[in-house]
Amino acid sequence: MNKQRWGSKFGIVMAVAGSAVGLGNFLRFPGQVASNGGGAYMIPYFIALLLLGLPLMWIEWTIGRFGGGFGHSTAPGMFHTMWNKNRFVKYFGVIGIFGPVVIFIYYIYVESWLVGYSIFSLTGQYSGCTEKTIGKFLGNYIGLSKGEYFQSILTAYLFFLATFAANIAVVWHGITGGIERLCKWAMPVLFFLGIIMMVRVLTLGMPDPAHPENNIANGLGYMWNPDWSGLLNPKVWLAAAGQVFFTLSVGIGIILTYASYLRKNDDVALSGLTATATNEVAEVILGGSIVVPAAFAFLGASAVGTFVSGGTFSLGFSAMPLVLNEMPMGRLFGFVWFILLFLAGITSSISLAQPAIAFLEDEFNLGRKKAVTIFAIATFLLCHLAIFGISGGNTTAIDELDFWATNVCLVVFALIEVILFAWVFGIDKAWSELHHGSDITIPRIYRYIIKYVTPVFIIAILGSWLVTGGYQQILFIDPKTDLAWYQSIGQTADGVKVLVRVVLIVMFASLCLMVTAAWRRKGQGPVVMREREQ
């Protein structure tokens, strides 16, 4: 079977940037800044970017290209090529397939909301909503409740079907004909629409003369004026590091797969740096200049604080529709806003699909269409867990899936990667591999950052998260009670969360069995590898 390749350097950079630039850039980032000390948050953010995000980006590009040379496009095979004397290391790589699938099965549903809201913007369906009712509109739409706006989940489900079909259609056409082709036009359009929204927001003037303090300048101040006391709060540092993980799509296995389609002499150092810079422009410049400043100007500081505390969905699906209602040509700009978010979403979701599809192609010698069909059937069924996994008027299943994928899998997998790369593979060999075919020379200090600082940073993040409440989420412990964990399960655990965890355990075990079957089928013992492509 011929190995798939990217068609151009521009295509691979746009694809990796598309994977990274997602809803987190335009929704999660501004909320994180506003709720974690404003401009002071950016200090730990940029420190985490330099000591954690960029090193992991280079690590994943290098591992991906190296493993791709042996015919592997996913983490199990790549890890095996780097430590072929260890028969178990490939099972750690299962997280690099499992994590993206877990995110895909709820991300695709949230992405479909954007399609619906883009249509609702043009039709003015939410134009009569107020601060008190806009949350109810979303709740009616996705089935959290029934009311005056939607009587059932049917509308949301139809948009889900269309969005799911669009994603499968893209990956069906492969790396060059599907993923690269989409990203090469979607990413420039996304940036163009982002610039339009940013310019429109920054030129709003004073929307409410009765409240002159509600203006764009003060909105930017709300975002960027530092609360220096935040630097003493470990949760701010933890939040900043978590955002860097989330926004760059590192520690989840996607970049490994994308980089596996590079040729041996393709530049991974410059490409990784370019993809990182592209993502930061989208996040810091565009994402930081749209949602919160606009909401501040139209709704005021107290309302912004309420929406920020409500989480990612509250900013995008509650605050922005209210702002767009008040903005001149609001329906048109509403459509632009939600289409922008949809493009950010779909370029990320197709990347989430690729590791599992590549695993089926590489390790079971399946054709592209057969591999995509298997993936589509399995994930379509699993998506219903996110769609109907509602409890107590909350998106319980989505929250639980997100918790295990981003809080647990992402950090654990990143730690495994950096240890394998710098300590098992060896920093000398790793540094040489990273610079092979490179047009730039990475500062030598990054040898020591990758080997020592990055793994310690990740361990600190993981330890801090566990100490500050992570263990309580894992063990179902309610911090408001003094119940032991086994008592707490009976008192506070939600049946939907239990169901999600059972499904995730079955998924992970099934992937481990598939890895075992693939290695036995191909006769790959712990020290047998294919000759690397030249």
N, C-alpha and C positions, 0 to 999 in steps of 0.2 A: 504494500500500500504506500503510495507517494505521500511524503510528509508535506502538510500544508505550510505555506509561507505567507508572510505579509507582502503586500505588493509594493510598498514604499515606506521610507522613514517617516514621512508625514503621516501616513496611515497608522503606523504603530503608535506614534506619539499621541495622535488624536484618539485612538482606541483606549490607550492606557489612561489618558486624561479623562476620557468619557467615563471610564470605570470609576475614577476618583471623584469627578465633578458630579455630584448628585444632590439629593434633597438636603443633605447635611450642610452643603455650602451656603444655601440660600435660606434655610430655615433653622437648622440646629446651631450653626455658628453664631448668628446674631443673638440668639437667645442665650447661648453660653456666655458670650461677652457681657451682655447686659446684666446677667444674673450672677456674675462672678467677678465683680470688682471693676467693670468697665475697662478702661485702657490698661490698668494694672494687669489684667488677665493676659494681655498680649505678651508680657515679659515671659511667664512660664510657657506660653504657647510657642513662642519662637525658640525658646531654649529646647523645648520638646521636639520641635521641628528639626533643629540642627543635630540634636543628640540621639533622637529616636526615629523620627519620620524619614529623613534623608538617608541615614545608614540602612534602615530596613528596605527602603526603595532600591538602593544599590545591591543589597544582599539578594533580594528577590529577583531582580533582573539577571544577576549573575548566576544564581542557582537555576533559574528557568532556562537560560541559554545553554548552560552546561548540561543539564538533564535532557534538554531537547536534542542535544547532539547524540544521545544514546537512544533516541526514539521514544522518550517519555515526555508527556505533556502535563502530568499531574504530580503532586507531591509524593505519593508512595514510591513511584519509580525513581523520581529525582533523589529522594533521600537514600534510597537503596544504592544508587550509583555513587553517592558521596561517602557512604559508610557500608561497603558491601560485605564486610565481615560480620555485621550485626544483622541477624535474621529478623529482628523485631522492629527495626527502625522504620520500615515501610508502613507499619501500622500507626505510627505517630503521624505519618503523612495523610492518613485517612481524614484528619481534621480539615485538611486543605480541600477536600471534596465536600465533606459534611457541612462545614460552615457556610459556604456559598449557597448550597441547596436550602439550608434552613432559612437564610435571609431571603432567598428567592421566593419562597412559598408565602411570605407575608408582604414583601416589598412590592410584588406584582399587583397585589390588591390595593395597596396605598397608591401605587402609580395609576391605577385605573380611576381612582377618585379625581385625579387631575384632569383626566379626559372629560369626566362628567362636569367638573366645575368650569372647564373652558367653554363648554356648551351652555351651562347655566349663566355664565357671564354675558354671552351674546344675547340670550333670551331674557335676561333680567330676572331670572327665577328667584334669586336671593336678594333682589334690590330692596325689598321691604323689610329686611331683617334689621334688628337693633342689637346693641351689645348683649341684651338679655336673651334674644331669640336666635342669634347666629349659631350658637353652639347646638341648639335644638335642631337647626336645619341639617347640620352634619350628622347628628345622632339619628334623625329620621332617615336620612339618605342611606346610611350604612347599616341600619337595622338595630341600633341600640335602643330605639324607641319608636313608637308609632304616633303620628300626629298630623298636623295640618299640612305639612310640606310633602311627605311621602307616607303612604300607607303600608308599604312593604319594601323589602330589600331588592325587588325585581329590577328596578332601574340601575342600581349599583351593580347587580349581578350581570346585567347585559353589558355594561361598560367593562366589567372584569373580563368577560368572554372575549370582547374585542381586543382588549389590551393583551391578554394572554396569547391570542392568535397572532397579533402583530409581533410579539417577541419571538414566538416559535418560527414565524415566517423569516425573520432576520437570521436566526442561527441555522435554519434549514439550508441557507445558501452558503454556509461555510465562513471561513476566516476572511478571505479577500472579497468574495461576492456578497457577503452578508454583513458581518460585523464591521469590517474596514469601510465598506461602501457607505454604510449608515453614518458612522462616526466622522467620516471625512466631510460630510455636509451638515450633519446635525450639530457638531461642536461649533463651527463658525456661526451657524444660525443662532445657537444658544448664546454665544458671546454678543452677537449683534443685538438680540432681543434684550439681553442683560444691560447693555449700554443704553438702549432706549429707555428702559425702566429706570436706570440710575439717573440719567439726565432729566427725565420727567420729574422724579422725586426731588432732585436737588434744585429744581427751578420752580418748585411749588409756591414759594413766597410765604405768605401768612394766610392759611386757609380760614382761620377764625379770628377776625379783628377783635372780637369780644375777649379773647384770651391770647394776647400777644406773646405770652410766654411759650405757647404751643407753636413752635416753628422748627424748621429743618435744622437750623444751627444748634438749637438746644437738643434736638433729637440726636444729632451727631455727638453732642456733648454727653448725652445719656449713655451713648455707646462707648465713647473713647476717653472721656475724662477719668483719670485713674482714682480708684479708692485704694490707696497704698496699703491699708490694713489687710487687704485681701491677700497680699503676698505672704502673710504669716499664717494663712489658713491652708492646711494641707489639702483640703477638698478642692481648692482652686487649682492647685498644681495637678491634682488627680484628674480634674475635669479638663484641663488644658491638654494633658497627655492623651486622655481618651479621645478628645476631638481630633488630635493629630492622627491617631490610629484610624479613626472613623473616616476622616476626610480623604486620606491618601489611599484607602483600600489596601493597606499593608496588613500582614498577619492573617490573611484569610485565604490565600492560595490563588487568587485571580491573576496577579502579576506573574507568578510562576508559570501559569499556563500561557498567558500572552507572550511572555519572553521565550517560551520554548519554540515558538515559530520563527525565531530569528535564525540567521545563519551564523556560523562560527565566528566570523570576523566582524559582525555587526557591532556597533558601538553601544554598550550598555551604560557606560558611565555618563556620557552626555545625554543619552535618551532618558535615563532616570532623572537626571537633573532638570531636563526640559519638561518632562511630565509633571514633576513636582512644582516647578515654577508656574506652569499653566494652571494647575489646580489652585495655587495660592492667589493668583490674580482673580480667579473666579470667586474665591472665598472671601479674601480680605477686602479687595477693592469693590467688587460687585455685591457680594453677599452682605458686606458690612455697610452698604450705602442705600439699601432699598427698604427692607421690612421695618426695622425699628425706627429709623428717622421718619418714615412716612406715617407710621402708626402714632408716633409721638406728636407730630404736627396736627393730625386730625382728631386724635382721641385723648391726648394728654398723658402725663407721666403716670398717673395712678392706673389708668386703663392699660397702658403698656406693661406695667409691672404685673398686673393681673394676668394678661395674656402670656407674658414670658414665663410666669410660674406655672402656667397651664401646659407647658411642654411644646414640642415641635409642631404637633398638629394644630395647636391653638393659634400659633403665629400665622401659619400658612392658610388655614381653612376658616379661621374666625376673624383675626385682626385684619388681614389683607382684604377680604371681601368688604368689610365695613369701610375701609379706607377707599377702596375702588368705587364704592357707591357714591362717595362724596367728591371724587375727583372728576374734573371735566373730561368728557369722553371715557367715562369710567368703564363702560361695557367693553370697549375696544381694548383698553389697557388691562382689564381683567382677563380677557382672552389671551393677550400677550403674556401676562404673568403666568397663567396656568399652562400655556403651551411651552413656555420657557422651562417650567418645572418638569413638565412631561418629557421633554428632550433630555433634561438632566437625569430623569428617572430611567428612561428606556436604554440610554447608553450605559447605565450602571447595571440594569437588570439582565441585559444580554451577556454582560461579562460574568455575572453570577451563574449563568447557565452553562458557560463554556467548560469549566473544569470537569463536571460530571459527564458531559458529552465527550470530551477528549479522553476521559478514562475508558469509556466504553469503546471508543475508536481504537485507542492504542493497545490496551491490554486484552481486548477480546476480538480485535481485528474486524470490528463491525464497520459497515459503510456509514457515511455521514447521515443519510436519511433514516437508516434503521436506528442508529444511536439517538438521533433527535426524537424519533417516534417513541422510543422507550422512555426517554427523559420526559417528554411531554405528557405521556399517560400517567407516569408516576407523580410528577409534580402537580398536574391538574387535580388529581385526587387529594393530594396533601394540602393544596391551597384552600380547600374547603374547611380545613381546621382553622385557618385564620379568618375566613369569611363568616363562619357560624360559631366560632369559639368566643361567644360573648357571655359575660356573667356579671350580674349586678349593674347593668348599664355601662359596662366598660369593655374595651377591646382586650380582654384577658389573654386570649391565645396569642395575639400579636405581641403583647408586652412580654409574655413568657418566652416566645420564640426569639425576640430581640435580646432578651436578657442572656440566654445561653449562647447565642451567636456572637454578639458584640462584647459582652462583659467577660465571657469565659473563653470561648473558642479562640477569639481574636488574639487575646493576650498570651494564652498558653502556646498557641501555634507560633507566634512571633518569638517567644523565648526559645522554643525548640529550634527554630530556624537559625537564630543568631549563634546558639551554642554549636550546632552542627556545622555551620559555616566557618566560624572563627576558631573553634577549638578542636573539632573532630577532623574536618577537612583541612584545617590549619590556616592560620592567617597569612603565611607566606604564599602558599598555593592559592588561597582565596584572593589575595591582593593582586597576584599575577593574572588570575583569571578575570578579575574585574577590569583590569586595564588592557586586556587583549583586544586589539583592534580599536582602541579608544583614541579619540582626537584630543582629549584633555587629560591632564594629570591631576588626580584628586589629592588635596593636601595630605601630607604624610601623617598628620595628627589623627586622621580618620582611621588609620590602622589600629591605634590604641582606643579610639572611641568605639569602634566596632567590636573589638575584643573584650574591652573591660567596661566602658561606660554604658553602652547600650544594654547589655544583659543585666547589669546592676540596676539600671533605670527601670527596666521591665519588671524585675523582681520586686523593686520598691513599689511600683504601681500595683502589682498583684497583691503584695502583702498589705499595703494600705487599704486597698479595696476590701479585702477580707476582714481586716480589723474594724473598718468603719461601717460594717453592715452587710458585706457580701455573704458571709457565712450564714447570716439570718435568712437571706433570700434562698440560699441553697437548701437550708434545713427547714424551711417553712416556719421559722421562729418569728412570732409577732413581738417586736421590741416593746410594745405597750403592756405586755403581760409578763409574768414571771414563770410561764409554763415551760417545762422541759420540751425538747424538740418533738419527742414522741407523743406528748400530750397536745402540743401545738398543732400537729398535723390533724388530729381529730377535731380541734376547735376552729382552726382558721384556714386550713388549706382548702382551696377551691377545687371542685371536681374537674374543671377545665384545665387547671394547671397540672393536675395529676395526669390527665389524659395526654396533654402535650408532652410531658416527660416520658411517659410510656412510649409514645410514638417516636420520640427522639432516640430513646435507647434502642428501639427496634431498628431505626434507620442506621444508627452508628454500627450496630452489630451486623446488619446486613452488608454494609460497605466493607467491614473487616472480612467477612466471609467471601465477598467478591474479590477482594485483594488476594486472599489465600487461593481461591479458585483460579485466578488469573496466573499466579506464579506457578502453580502446579501444572496448569494446562500448557504453559509455554516452557516448562522445564527449567525455570530460572531459580537455581539454588542461590545461596547467599553470596557466592563469589563469581557467579556467571553473569556476564554482561555482554550486550551487543557492542560491536566495535563502533566507536564514536565516528559520526559523520565528519568529513573534512570540509 
